[in-house]
């Protein structure tokens, strides 16, 4: 089954263009190395990120960090929003405009809904998983790079290890991650796997009842308007936290 990486109304125009290209003009099918690229948004420079942070002045505090530092924060049950690279096409986050959290925590789903997403209690969050680990966690060893498939966990014991990303019926809508598709996210997941023993992270879109953030300014505004613990500009290695002592407007 092939599902367009943009699985909503905009995918119709992509499908129409593909039909014309292949069936009317009779061009051969294109073979992607792994999957079709979905990170089609603009890439913002470190300079642009620094300039945006300056706009917010004393509202935020910044520090230089590494991916390992952020993995440690996740292990400490912190909720971290991540901004880097080009934004994803389609209405779901795939690692470049994501909110990440520890899937092992039974309280994490409610915590994210309370602090950030404000969604209905029954709506699940998705797991991002290293592609080579799918067979060890799910009943079907498949590619699902765009969160297009809902698959049962391998067994109840496996499901109980990641309660924050499991549906009530023992399934999950997984995102499989390869180094070719998103090298940063793959390496970050690998670091998390080494730290936690679990090759899965809770991944939800970086937004709160608005479109997914696109620019550095959108990211900071969303962060300040929620109770997300940290904002990580991964390409710049900058961790942003709220200045709780700031009393300005």
Residue, then its C-alpha position, 0 to 999 in steps of 0.5 A: x500500500x502506498x500512502x502519500x506523504x501528505x495524507x490530507x486534501x493537498x495530497x489530492x493535487x499531488x496525486x493528480x500530478x503523479x497521475x498525469x506524469x506517469x499515466x498520461x506522459x508515460x514517465x517511469x516511476x521514481x524510486x526513492x532511496x528509502x522514502x520520498x523526502x518530506x522535509x520541504x520547508x524553509x531552513x532557518x539559519x543560526x543567525x536567524x535563530x539568534x536574531x529571533x531570540x534577541x527579540x524576546x529579550x528577558x522573557x527567555x533564558x538560553x544556554x548551549x547544550x548537546x543532544x546528550x543533554x537533551x536526552x538526559x532531560x527527557x529521561x528526567x520526565x521533561x517535555x522538550x519541543x524541538x525545532x530544526x531543519x526544514x518543516x515537514x509537509x503534511x499535518x504531522x511532526x516527523x522530528x523537525x517540528x516535534x514535541x518529544x517525551x518519554x513514552x515509558x511514563x504512564x502519566x506522560x500522556x495526561x501531562x502533555x495534554x494538560x501542559x500543551x495539547x489540550x486534546x480529548x483524553x482518548x486521543x493517543x500520541x504516536x511513537x517514533x521508533x528506529x526502523x531496525x527495532x520495529x520487529x522487536x516491538x510490533x507484530x508487523x515489520x513494516x515501513x511507516x515513515x509518515x505515521x500512516x499505519x496503525x500496528x499492534x504491539x508484539x505482545x502485552x508486555x511490550x506494550x506496557x513498556x511504553x504506555x504513553x504511546x499505546x492505544x487502548x486496543x494495544x496498537x500504535x500509529x508508528x513513525x519508523x525512522x532511518x538515518x537516510x530519512x532524518x539523520x539527526x532524528x535517527x542519531x537522537x533516537x539512538x542516543x535515547x535507546x542507549x540511555x533508556x533501553x527503549x528505541x521509542x520516543x513519544x512524538x507529537x506536533x509542535x503546536x497548541x490548537x494552531x498550525x504546526x510552528x514554522x519559523x523560529x518566532x512561531x516556535x518561541x511564541x508557542x513555547x511561551x504560551x504553553x507549559x512545555x519545559x524546554x525548547x531546543x533549537x537543535x541546529x544551533x545547539x541552543x536550549x531555551x527556558x522561560x525566565x520565571x523572574x521576568x515581570x514585563x508585559 
